[in-house]
Amino acid sequence: PPEIEIIAGSLSYLDISGNPIANTNSDLSWMSTLTKLTHLDLHSSKLQNDGVPSQLAVMVELEYLDISDAMFSGSINGNAFAPLTKLQYLAMGGNNFNSQVPSEIISLPKLKQFYIE
């Protein structure tokens, strides 16, 4: 939601899991303001998108990312994950992806837990 932009500069933890924040490929540019996040939980949030939002790439401090059951579909853009070198936990299951796991995810240096179905 655009209201997050007001506090984005100091926000390090965001959990909107299970909230009925629904959209259909609408503007997710507000996500690009969340550059200081270390924890982002969007699971079961109904943030429909064609693929993984490219805005994730600016969240270079992320250590925890849960986008499971977020109603994402299409291909997984590896470029969104390449800058996330601090990521330790990644959950992506329950979406409708139609591509293989990109090498950018497999190559994440600190990734300890990865869940996808």
N, CA, C and O atoms as CSV, one atom per row, in Angstrom:
chain,resi,resn,atom,element,x,y,z
A,1,PRO,N,N,0.828,-1.203,0.000
A,1,PRO,CA,C,0.000,0.000,0.000
A,1,PRO,C,C,0.866,1.259,0.000
A,1,PRO,O,O,1.897,1.294,0.671
A,2,PRO,N,N,0.469,2.271,-0.729
A,2,PRO,CA,C,1.268,3.489,-0.826
A,2,PRO,C,C,1.551,4.144,0.525
A,2,PRO,O,O,2.552,4.848,0.656
A,3,GLU,N,N,0.716,3.939,1.518
A,3,GLU,CA,C,0.925,4.533,2.841
A,3,GLU,C,C,2.238,4.100,3.467
A,3,GLU,O,O,2.790,4.812,4.306
A,4,ILE,N,N,2.740,2.948,3.072
A,4,ILE,CA,C,4.007,2.448,3.613
A,4,ILE,C,C,5.154,3.383,3.249
A,4,ILE,O,O,6.139,3.467,3.983
A,5,GLU,N,N,5.038,4.083,2.128
A,5,GLU,CA,C,6.095,4.993,1.691
A,5,GLU,C,C,6.403,6.062,2.740
A,5,GLU,O,O,7.524,6.568,2.785
A,6,ILE,N,N,5.441,6.408,3.573
A,6,ILE,CA,C,5.621,7.437,4.591
A,6,ILE,C,C,6.671,7.015,5.617
A,6,ILE,O,O,7.436,7.855,6.090
A,7,ILE,N,N,6.720,5.729,5.968
A,7,ILE,CA,C,7.659,5.246,6.988
A,7,ILE,C,C,8.749,4.352,6.415
A,7,ILE,O,O,9.528,3.767,7.168
A,8,ALA,N,N,8.810,4.242,5.126
A,8,ALA,CA,C,9.733,3.298,4.475
A,8,ALA,C,C,11.189,3.524,4.845
A,8,ALA,O,O,11.943,2.556,4.951
A,9,GLY,N,N,11.605,4.748,5.043
A,9,GLY,CA,C,12.999,5.048,5.322
A,9,GLY,C,C,13.521,4.469,6.622
A,9,GLY,O,O,14.728,4.279,6.772
A,10,SER,N,N,12.631,4.183,7.566
A,10,SER,CA,C,13.064,3.644,8.855
A,10,SER,C,C,12.532,2.233,9.114
A,10,SER,O,O,12.800,1.655,10.167
A,11,LEU,N,N,11.800,1.688,8.183
A,11,LEU,CA,C,11.173,0.378,8.363
A,11,LEU,C,C,12.154,-0.756,8.074
A,11,LEU,O,O,12.740,-0.820,6.994
A,12,SER,N,N,12.330,-1.658,9.057
A,12,SER,CA,C,13.224,-2.796,8.842
A,12,SER,C,C,12.482,-4.131,8.860
A,12,SER,O,O,13.023,-5.138,8.403
A,13,TYR,N,N,11.259,-4.158,9.378
A,13,TYR,CA,C,10.489,-5.395,9.517
A,13,TYR,C,C,9.075,-5.119,9.028
A,13,TYR,O,O,8.405,-4.217,9.531
A,14,LEU,N,N,8.623,-5.890,8.055
A,14,LEU,CA,C,7.269,-5.719,7.535
A,14,LEU,C,C,6.621,-7.082,7.352
A,14,LEU,O,O,7.120,-7.929,6.611
A,15,ASP,N,N,5.506,-7.279,8.036
A,15,ASP,CA,C,4.741,-8.524,7.937
A,15,ASP,C,C,3.307,-8.165,7.597
A,15,ASP,O,O,2.554,-7.706,8.456
A,16,ILE,N,N,2.931,-8.373,6.347
A,16,ILE,CA,C,1.541,-8.163,5.936
A,16,ILE,C,C,0.922,-9.487,5.497
A,16,ILE,O,O,-0.010,-9.521,4.695
A,17,SER,N,N,1.455,-10.559,6.035
A,17,SER,CA,C,0.951,-11.889,5.687
A,17,SER,C,C,-0.500,-12.040,6.128
A,17,SER,O,O,-0.899,-11.565,7.192
A,18,GLY,N,N,-1.265,-12.700,5.298
A,18,GLY,CA,C,-2.656,-12.994,5.616
A,18,GLY,C,C,-3.589,-11.811,5.494
A,18,GLY,O,O,-4.793,-11.962,5.699
A,19,ASN,N,N,-3.079,-10.647,5.168
A,19,ASN,CA,C,-3.934,-9.474,4.994
A,19,ASN,C,C,-4.547,-9.490,3.601
A,19,ASN,O,O,-3.895,-9.895,2.638
A,20,PRO,N,N,-5.774,-9.060,3.493
A,20,PRO,CA,C,-6.446,-9.077,2.186
A,20,PRO,C,C,-6.056,-7.891,1.311
A,20,PRO,O,O,-6.920,-7.200,0.772
A,21,ILE,N,N,-4.758,-7.658,1.174
A,21,ILE,CA,C,-4.266,-6.587,0.312
A,21,ILE,C,C,-4.196,-7.160,-1.094
A,21,ILE,O,O,-3.151,-7.640,-1.532
A,22,ALA,N,N,-5.297,-7.105,-1.779
A,22,ALA,CA,C,-5.386,-7.735,-3.099
A,22,ALA,C,C,-5.153,-6.715,-4.205
A,22,ALA,O,O,-5.508,-5.543,-4.085
A,23,ASN,N,N,-4.557,-7.190,-5.266
A,23,ASN,CA,C,-4.386,-6.392,-6.474
A,23,ASN,C,C,-4.292,-7.351,-7.647
A,23,ASN,O,O,-4.128,-8.558,-7.469
A,24,THR,N,N,-4.396,-6.813,-8.822
A,24,THR,CA,C,-4.211,-7.613,-10.024
A,24,THR,C,C,-3.234,-6.884,-10.922
A,24,THR,O,O,-3.623,-6.036,-11.725
A,25,ASN,N,N,-1.956,-7.219,-10.779
A,25,ASN,CA,C,-0.885,-6.583,-11.545
A,25,ASN,C,C,-0.943,-5.058,-11.467
A,25,ASN,O,O,-0.546,-4.374,-12.411
A,26,SER,N,N,-1.432,-4.526,-10.353
A,26,SER,CA,C,-1.434,-3.077,-10.213
A,26,SER,C,C,-0.045,-2.616,-9.778
A,26,SER,O,O,0.859,-3.429,-9.587
A,27,ASP,N,N,0.105,-1.356,-9.630
A,27,ASP,CA,C,1.400,-0.757,-9.350
A,27,ASP,C,C,1.955,-1.222,-8.001
A,27,ASP,O,O,1.340,-1.002,-6.958
A,28,LEU,N,N,3.112,-1.863,-8.036
A,28,LEU,CA,C,3.797,-2.278,-6.814
A,28,LEU,C,C,5.042,-1.424,-6.570
A,28,LEU,O,O,5.973,-1.852,-5.887
A,29,SER,N,N,5.051,-0.210,-7.134
A,29,SER,CA,C,6.230,0.646,-7.000
A,29,SER,C,C,6.517,1.006,-5.551
A,29,SER,O,O,7.667,1.284,-5.213
A,30,TRP,N,N,5.513,1.010,-4.688
A,30,TRP,CA,C,5.726,1.303,-3.275
A,30,TRP,C,C,6.748,0.354,-2.653
A,30,TRP,O,O,7.413,0.703,-1.677
A,31,MET,N,N,6.872,-0.844,-3.219
A,31,MET,CA,C,7.831,-1.807,-2.676
A,31,MET,C,C,9.271,-1.338,-2.862
A,31,MET,O,O,10.144,-1.713,-2.079
A,32,SER,N,N,9.531,-0.537,-3.869
A,32,SER,CA,C,10.894,-0.089,-4.137
A,32,SER,C,C,11.386,0.938,-3.124
A,32,SER,O,O,12.565,1.293,-3.135
A,33,THR,N,N,10.512,1.418,-2.253
A,33,THR,CA,C,10.925,2.362,-1.216
A,33,THR,C,C,11.402,1.657,0.053
A,33,THR,O,O,11.881,2.307,0.983
A,34,LEU,N,N,11.273,0.345,0.094
A,34,LEU,CA,C,11.573,-0.427,1.311
A,34,LEU,C,C,13.019,-0.915,1.318
A,34,LEU,O,O,13.274,-2.112,1.444
A,35,THR,N,N,13.936,-0.013,1.186
A,35,THR,CA,C,15.346,-0.362,1.011
A,35,THR,C,C,16.048,-0.802,2.299
A,35,THR,O,O,17.136,-1.374,2.234
A,36,LYS,N,N,15.455,-0.550,3.457
A,36,LYS,CA,C,16.108,-0.902,4.726
A,36,LYS,C,C,15.546,-2.171,5.366
A,36,LYS,O,O,15.944,-2.542,6.470
A,37,LEU,N,N,14.628,-2.827,4.678
A,37,LEU,CA,C,14.007,-4.029,5.249
A,37,LEU,C,C,15.017,-5.157,5.426
A,37,LEU,O,O,15.848,-5.408,4.554
A,38,THR,N,N,14.929,-5.832,6.574
A,38,THR,CA,C,15.673,-7.065,6.790
A,38,THR,C,C,14.719,-8.257,6.793
A,38,THR,O,O,15.144,-9.397,6.604
A,39,HIS,N,N,13.433,-7.992,7.008
A,39,HIS,CA,C,12.417,-9.040,7.103
A,39,HIS,C,C,11.185,-8.593,6.327
A,39,HIS,O,O,10.609,-7.544,6.613
A,40,LEU,N,N,10.783,-9.397,5.341
A,40,LEU,CA,C,9.569,-9.114,4.571
A,40,LEU,C,C,8.744,-10.384,4.455
A,40,LEU,O,O,9.197,-11.385,3.901
A,41,ASP,N,N,7.534,-10.333,4.982
A,41,ASP,CA,C,6.622,-11.476,4.936
A,41,ASP,C,C,5.353,-11.067,4.204
A,41,ASP,O,O,4.551,-10.286,4.716
A,42,LEU,N,N,5.182,-11.601,3.007
A,42,LEU,CA,C,4.010,-11.318,2.179
A,42,LEU,C,C,3.139,-12.556,1.986
A,42,LEU,O,O,2.207,-12.528,1.182
A,43,HIS,N,N,3.421,-13.635,2.701
A,43,HIS,CA,C,2.699,-14.874,2.401
A,43,HIS,C,C,1.197,-14.710,2.646
A,43,HIS,O,O,0.761,-14.059,3.596
A,44,SER,N,N,0.441,-15.320,1.762
A,44,SER,CA,C,-1.024,-15.274,1.784
A,44,SER,C,C,-1.572,-13.854,1.752
A,44,SER,O,O,-2.606,-13.574,2.359
A,45,SER,N,N,-0.889,-12.960,1.053
A,45,SER,CA,C,-1.324,-11.563,1.017
A,45,SER,C,C,-2.142,-11.216,-0.226
A,45,SER,O,O,-2.698,-10.121,-0.308
A,46,LYS,N,N,-2.224,-12.115,-1.179
A,46,LYS,CA,C,-2.992,-11.910,-2.409
A,46,LYS,C,C,-2.452,-10.763,-3.278
A,46,LYS,O,O,-3.211,-10.114,-3.998
A,47,LEU,N,N,-1.155,-10.524,-3.205
A,47,LEU,CA,C,-0.530,-9.511,-4.057
A,47,LEU,C,C,-0.213,-10.129,-5.412
A,47,LEU,O,O,0.945,-10.427,-5.705
A,48,GLN,N,N,-1.215,-10.319,-6.222
A,48,GLN,CA,C,-1.047,-10.956,-7.523
A,48,GLN,C,C,-0.043,-10.180,-8.373
A,48,GLN,O,O,-0.060,-8.950,-8.422
A,49,ASN,N,N,0.822,-10.927,-9.033
A,49,ASN,CA,C,1.796,-10.292,-9.913
A,49,ASN,C,C,2.262,-11.305,-10.942
A,49,ASN,O,O,2.301,-12.506,-10.676
A,50,ASP,N,N,2.610,-10.814,-12.104
A,50,ASP,CA,C,3.175,-11.665,-13.139
A,50,ASP,C,C,4.656,-11.830,-12.833
A,50,ASP,O,O,5.468,-10.966,-13.167
A,51,GLY,N,N,4.999,-12.928,-12.204
A,51,GLY,CA,C,6.364,-13.178,-11.769
A,51,GLY,C,C,6.645,-12.566,-10.405
A,51,GLY,O,O,5.749,-12.032,-9.751
A,52,VAL,N,N,7.885,-12.650,-9.994
A,52,VAL,CA,C,8.315,-12.058,-8.739
A,52,VAL,C,C,8.522,-10.566,-8.978
A,52,VAL,O,O,9.158,-10.192,-9.964
A,53,PRO,N,N,8.005,-9.705,-8.107
A,53,PRO,CA,C,8.167,-8.262,-8.326
A,53,PRO,C,C,9.643,-7.859,-8.422
A,53,PRO,O,O,10.449,-8.216,-7.563
A,54,SER,N,N,9.980,-7.125,-9.456
A,54,SER,CA,C,11.369,-6.692,-9.644
A,54,SER,C,C,11.814,-5.731,-8.548
A,54,SER,O,O,13.013,-5.543,-8.339
A,55,GLN,N,N,10.865,-5.124,-7.849
A,55,GLN,CA,C,11.187,-4.187,-6.775
A,55,GLN,C,C,11.952,-4.844,-5.630
A,55,GLN,O,O,12.576,-4.146,-4.830
A,56,LEU,N,N,11.917,-6.163,-5.539
A,56,LEU,CA,C,12.667,-6.850,-4.486
A,56,LEU,C,C,14.162,-6.565,-4.591
A,56,LEU,O,O,14.869,-6.597,-3.584
A,57,ALA,N,N,14.641,-6.291,-5.776
A,57,ALA,CA,C,16.077,-6.104,-6.004
A,57,ALA,C,C,16.674,-4.954,-5.205
A,57,ALA,O,O,17.879,-4.955,-4.954
A,58,VAL,N,N,15.874,-3.975,-4.799
A,58,VAL,CA,C,16.408,-2.845,-4.035
A,58,VAL,C,C,16.477,-3.139,-2.532
A,58,VAL,O,O,17.027,-2.345,-1.770
A,59,MET,N,N,15.936,-4.246,-2.119
A,59,MET,CA,C,15.903,-4.602,-0.694
A,59,MET,C,C,17.150,-5.388,-0.314
A,59,MET,O,O,17.061,-6.536,0.121
A,60,VAL,N,N,18.295,-4.776,-0.479
A,60,VAL,CA,C,19.582,-5.467,-0.342
A,60,VAL,C,C,19.922,-5.865,1.092
A,60,VAL,O,O,20.874,-6.615,1.308
A,61,GLU,N,N,19.173,-5.382,2.068
A,61,GLU,CA,C,19.399,-5.754,3.469
A,61,GLU,C,C,18.577,-6.978,3.887
A,61,GLU,O,O,18.726,-7.467,5.006
A,62,LEU,N,N,17.727,-7.465,3.012
A,62,LEU,CA,C,16.839,-8.581,3.368
A,62,LEU,C,C,17.607,-9.817,3.814
A,62,LEU,O,O,18.556,-10.254,3.164
A,63,GLU,N,N,17.166,-10.370,4.948
A,63,GLU,CA,C,17.669,-11.645,5.446
A,63,GLU,C,C,16.565,-12.694,5.416
A,63,GLU,O,O,16.840,-13.893,5.362
A,64,TYR,N,N,15.318,-12.239,5.450
A,64,TYR,CA,C,14.151,-13.126,5.504
A,64,TYR,C,C,13.137,-12.643,4.476
A,64,TYR,O,O,12.761,-11.471,4.472
A,65,LEU,N,N,12.692,-13.554,3.598
A,65,LEU,CA,C,11.687,-13.216,2.600
A,65,LEU,C,C,10.730,-14.380,2.434
A,65,LEU,O,O,11.134,-15.483,2.066
A,66,ASP,N,N,9.461,-14.125,2.708
A,66,ASP,CA,C,8.420,-15.138,2.518
A,66,ASP,C,C,7.388,-14.581,1.553
A,66,ASP,O,O,6.625,-13.679,1.899
A,67,ILE,N,N,7.368,-15.117,0.349
A,67,ILE,CA,C,6.364,-14.734,-0.649
A,67,ILE,C,C,5.487,-15.932,-1.008
A,67,ILE,O,O,4.892,-15.967,-2.085
A,68,SER,N,N,5.408,-16.898,-0.119
A,68,SER,CA,C,4.604,-18.095,-0.388
A,68,SER,C,C,3.113,-17.736,-0.409
A,68,SER,O,O,2.653,-16.869,0.333
A,69,ASP,N,N,2.390,-18.417,-1.266
A,69,ASP,CA,C,0.945,-18.227,-1.407
A,69,ASP,C,C,0.549,-16.765,-1.626
A,69,ASP,O,O,-0.501,-16.328,-1.156
A,70,ALA,N,N,1.381,-16.020,-2.331
A,70,ALA,CA,C,1.093,-14.606,-2.588
A,70,ALA,C,C,0.382,-14.397,-3.923
A,70,ALA,O,O,0.172,-13.260,-4.344
A,71,MET,N,N,0.018,-15.474,-4.578
A,71,MET,CA,C,-0.683,-15.434,-5.861
A,71,MET,C,C,0.186,-14.878,-6.990
A,71,MET,O,O,-0.320,-14.241,-7.914
A,72,PHE,N,N,1.497,-15.122,-6.909
A,72,PHE,CA,C,2.394,-14.762,-8.005
A,72,PHE,C,C,2.355,-15.874,-9.037
A,72,PHE,O,O,2.148,-17.037,-8.692
A,73,SER,N,N,2.550,-15.528,-10.291
A,73,SER,CA,C,2.540,-16.517,-11.364
A,73,SER,C,C,3.565,-16.123,-12.418
A,73,SER,O,O,4.140,-15.036,-12.361
A,74,GLY,N,N,3.787,-17.003,-13.368
A,74,GLY,CA,C,4.714,-16.712,-14.449
A,74,GLY,C,C,6.126,-17.149,-14.116
A,74,GLY,O,O,6.338,-18.066,-13.322
A,75,SER,N,N,7.089,-16.482,-14.731
A,75,SER,CA,C,8.479,-16.888,-14.548
A,75,SER,C,C,9.103,-16.188,-13.339
A,75,SER,O,O,8.654,-15.124,-12.912
A,76,ILE,N,N,10.131,-16.806,-12.814
A,76,ILE,CA,C,10.865,-16.261,-11.676
A,76,ILE,C,C,12.053,-15.469,-12.229
A,76,ILE,O,O,12.956,-16.040,-12.842
A,77,ASN,N,N,12.044,-14.188,-12.015
A,77,ASN,CA,C,13.102,-13.308,-12.512
A,77,ASN,C,C,14.299,-13.370,-11.566
A,77,ASN,O,O,14.237,-12.852,-10.451
A,78,GLY,N,N,15.363,-13.987,-11.997
A,78,GLY,CA,C,16.560,-14.111,-11.175
A,78,GLY,C,C,17.190,-12.779,-10.833
A,78,GLY,O,O,17.834,-12.655,-9.791
A,79,ASN,N,N,17.021,-11.774,-11.689
A,79,ASN,CA,C,17.597,-10.460,-11.439
A,79,ASN,C,C,17.042,-9.813,-10.175
A,79,ASN,O,O,17.718,-8.997,-9.550
A,80,ALA,N,N,15.829,-10.168,-9.799
A,80,ALA,CA,C,15.244,-9.624,-8.573
A,80,ALA,C,C,15.959,-10.159,-7.334
A,80,ALA,O,O,15.942,-9.521,-6.281
A,81,PHE,N,N,16.583,-11.324,-7.458
A,81,PHE,CA,C,17.230,-11.961,-6.309
A,81,PHE,C,C,18.745,-11.750,-6.251
A,81,PHE,O,O,19.333,-11.846,-5.174
A,82,ALA,N,N,19.370,-11.471,-7.362
A,82,ALA,CA,C,20.833,-11.358,-7.418
A,82,ALA,C,C,21.410,-10.395,-6.382
A,82,ALA,O,O,22.434,-10.719,-5.781
A,83,PRO,N,N,20.806,-9.226,-6.140
A,83,PRO,CA,C,21.381,-8.292,-5.158
A,83,PRO,C,C,21.144,-8.686,-3.692
A,83,PRO,O,O,21.695,-8.054,-2.791
A,84,LEU,N,N,20.347,-9.700,-3.452
A,84,LEU,CA,C,19.951,-10.054,-2.085
A,84,LEU,C,C,20.980,-10.975,-1.425
A,84,LEU,O,O,20.649,-12.085,-1.009
A,85,THR,N,N,22.191,-10.523,-1.335
A,85,THR,CA,C,23.307,-11.354,-0.871
A,85,THR,C,C,23.274,-11.655,0.624
A,85,THR,O,O,24.033,-12.501,1.098
A,86,LYS,N,N,22.409,-10.975,1.374
A,86,LYS,CA,C,22.284,-11.237,2.816
A,86,LYS,C,C,21.140,-12.191,3.138
A,86,LYS,O,O,20.945,-12.563,4.295
A,87,LEU,N,N,20.383,-12.590,2.115
A,87,LEU,CA,C,19.200,-13.420,2.312
A,87,LEU,C,C,19.577,-14.786,2.871
A,87,LEU,O,O,20.423,-15.490,2.319
A,88,GLN,N,N,18.923,-15.150,3.994
A,88,GLN,CA,C,19.167,-16.436,4.646
A,88,GLN,C,C,17.963,-17.368,4.549
A,88,GLN,O,O,18.118,-18.589,4.562
A,89,TYR,N,N,16.773,-16.800,4.454
A,89,TYR,CA,C,15.531,-17.580,4.424
A,89,TYR,C,C,14.691,-17.109,3.251
A,89,TYR,O,O,14.454,-15.911,3.093
A,90,LEU,N,N,14.234,-18.058,2.417
A,90,LEU,CA,C,13.391,-17.738,1.274
A,90,LEU,C,C,12.317,-18.800,1.126
A,90,LEU,O,O,12.620,-19.981,0.957
A,91,ALA,N,N,11.054,-18.377,1.190
A,91,ALA,CA,C,9.917,-19.273,0.968
A,91,ALA,C,C,9.109,-18.731,-0.207
A,91,ALA,O,O,8.699,-17.570,-0.210
A,92,MET,N,N,8.885,-19.593,-1.214
A,92,MET,CA,C,8.184,-19.186,-2.432
A,92,MET,C,C,7.061,-20.147,-2.830
A,92,MET,O,O,6.443,-19.960,-3.878
A,93,GLY,N,N,6.793,-21.145,-2.037
A,93,GLY,CA,C,5.822,-22.171,-2.396
A,93,GLY,C,C,4.401,-21.641,-2.501
A,93,GLY,O,O,4.082,-20.567,-1.992
A,94,GLY,N,N,3.562,-22.407,-3.165
A,94,GLY,CA,C,2.149,-22.069,-3.260
A,94,GLY,C,C,1.816,-21.013,-4.303
A,94,GLY,O,O,0.679,-20.546,-4.371
A,95,ASN,N,N,2.781,-20.638,-5.106
A,95,ASN,CA,C,2.535,-19.717,-6.212
A,95,ASN,C,C,2.427,-20.530,-7.500
A,95,ASN,O,O,2.578,-21.752,-7.470
A,96,ASN,N,N,2.177,-19.891,-8.595
A,96,ASN,CA,C,2.003,-20.589,-9.863
A,96,ASN,C,C,3.122,-20.208,-10.831
A,96,ASN,O,O,2.870,-19.671,-11.910
A,97,PHE,N,N,4.358,-20.493,-10.430
A,97,PHE,CA,C,5.499,-20.189,-11.282
A,97,PHE,C,C,5.624,-21.248,-12.376
A,97,PHE,O,O,5.305,-22.416,-12.158
A,98,ASN,N,N,6.087,-20.834,-13.544
A,98,ASN,CA,C,6.221,-21.770,-14.659
A,98,ASN,C,C,7.654,-21.857,-15.169
A,98,ASN,O,O,7.885,-22.184,-16.333
A,99,SER,N,N,8.607,-21.566,-14.306
A,99,SER,CA,C,10.009,-21.638,-14.714
A,99,SER,C,C,10.824,-22.356,-13.649
A,99,SER,O,O,10.351,-22.593,-12.538
A,100,GLN,N,N,12.037,-22.692,-14.002
A,100,GLN,CA,C,12.927,-23.327,-13.049
A,100,GLN,C,C,13.477,-22.292,-12.082
A,100,GLN,O,O,13.391,-21.087,-12.321
A,101,VAL,N,N,14.040,-22.779,-10.991
A,101,VAL,CA,C,14.679,-21.888,-10.030
A,101,VAL,C,C,15.920,-21.289,-10.704
A,101,VAL,O,O,16.797,-22.027,-11.153
A,102,PRO,N,N,15.995,-19.966,-10.775
A,102,PRO,CA,C,17.136,-19.349,-11.449
A,102,PRO,C,C,18.438,-19.502,-10.664
A,102,PRO,O,O,18.431,-19.643,-9.441
A,103,SER,N,N,19.536,-19.472,-11.383
A,103,SER,CA,C,20.854,-19.637,-10.752
A,103,SER,C,C,21.147,-18.536,-9.744
A,103,SER,O,O,21.916,-18.747,-8.806
A,104,GLU,N,N,20.543,-17.364,-9.924
A,104,GLU,CA,C,20.757,-16.267,-8.984
A,104,GLU,C,C,20.294,-16.635,-7.574
A,104,GLU,O,O,20.882,-16.187,-6.590
A,105,ILE,N,N,19.250,-17.443,-7.478
A,105,ILE,CA,C,18.786,-17.893,-6.156
A,105,ILE,C,C,19.725,-18.957,-5.613
A,105,ILE,O,O,20.125,-18.909,-4.449
A,106,ILE,N,N,20.068,-19.901,-6.445
A,106,ILE,CA,C,20.953,-20.995,-6.020
A,106,ILE,C,C,22.306,-20.456,-5.563
A,106,ILE,O,O,22.948,-21.049,-4.697
A,107,SER,N,N,22.736,-19.352,-6.131
A,107,SER,CA,C,24.048,-18.772,-5.831
A,107,SER,C,C,24.065,-17.816,-4.649
A,107,SER,O,O,25.124,-17.287,-4.314
A,108,LEU,N,N,22.936,-17.580,-4.011
A,108,LEU,CA,C,22.923,-16.646,-2.887
A,108,LEU,C,C,23.846,-17.160,-1.778
A,108,LEU,O,O,23.644,-18.267,-1.279
A,109,PRO,N,N,24.847,-16.381,-1.386
A,109,PRO,CA,C,25.906,-16.885,-0.508
A,109,PRO,C,C,25.483,-17.237,0.916
A,109,PRO,O,O,26.105,-18.098,1.538
A,110,LYS,N,N,24.442,-16.594,1.450
A,110,LYS,CA,C,24.056,-16.836,2.847
A,110,LYS,C,C,22.749,-17.609,2.993
A,110,LYS,O,O,22.273,-17.816,4.109
A,111,LEU,N,N,22.168,-18.036,1.880
A,111,LEU,CA,C,20.889,-18.732,1.929
A,111,LEU,C,C,21.031,-20.068,2.646
A,111,LEU,O,O,21.798,-20.934,2.226
A,112,LYS,N,N,20.272,-20.224,3.747
A,112,LYS,CA,C,20.304,-21.447,4.546
A,112,LYS,C,C,19.016,-22.269,4.414
A,112,LYS,O,O,19.041,-23.498,4.487
A,113,GLN,N,N,17.896,-21.572,4.218
A,113,GLN,CA,C,16.612,-22.255,4.096
A,113,GLN,C,C,15.891,-21.747,2.853
A,113,GLN,O,O,15.729,-20.543,2.655
A,114,PHE,N,N,15.461,-22.697,2.019
A,114,PHE,CA,C,14.772,-22.353,0.781
A,114,PHE,C,C,13.612,-23.309,0.590
A,114,PHE,O,O,13.800,-24.525,0.558
A,115,TYR,N,N,12.410,-22.761,0.464
A,115,TYR,CA,C,11.213,-23.579,0.313
A,115,TYR,C,C,10.468,-23.170,-0.956
A,115,TYR,O,O,10.140,-22.002,-1.161
A,116,ILE,N,N,10.211,-24.175,-1.801
A,116,ILE,CA,C,9.433,-23.965,-3.018
A,116,ILE,C,C,8.757,-25.294,-3.352
A,116,ILE,O,O,9.293,-26.366,-3.071
A,117,GLU,N,N,7.580,-25.206,-3.952
A,117,GLU,CA,C,6.895,-26.414,-4.379
A,117,GLU,C,C,6.465,-26.292,-5.805
A,117,GLU,O,O,5.865,-27.219,-6.350
